[in-house]
Amino acid sequence: MDHDHMHDMPPPSSSMMNNGSMNGGGGGHKMMLMHMTFFWGKNTEVLFSGWPGTSSGMYALCIIFVFFLAVLTEWLSHSSLLRGTSGDTANAASGLVQTAVYTLRTGLSYLVMLSVMSFNAGVFIAALAGHAIGFMLFGSRTFRSPSGDRETKDLLPASGCAC
């Protein structure tokens, strides 16, 4: 393609965008409008093509799913399986379990991140709420027993992001 003459081509018109194809007919390549700013609405795609679609019920399920992904990420971040306990000896089995939990937590963190990258404000709020509730339940002092079962090095929150 001659890129020198691309500036001579008109931008796609709204009629081309509305029918989903660049050639004005129904048989061409579909063009998907992707949001690059936050927006409100149930018509979005999160993680999978066509999901949740245009259904309000599926959008609510999507919000709940992202919320629980974030809570699960926080639980794994503060899990004794990830930190290891002081009584464990360094052996291959405990190291493999710790690595598996870390890998699962990292994967879940990336799924939450990709969900937020849909730029849907409801999904963003659900992810924030999930991380907040998860941290409150598993990482903060709110529900911790006063017996001092954690050392002072655990006062800082574990990073929920693998970045």
Salt bridges, closest charged atoms under 4 A:
ASP2 OD2 - HIS5 NE2 3.18
ASP8 OD2 - HIS5 ND1 3.65
ASP8 OD1 - HIS7 NE2 3.20
GLU74 OE1 - HIS78 NE2 3.30
GLU74 OE2 - HIS131 ND1 2.94
ASP154 OD2 - ARG83 NE 3.81
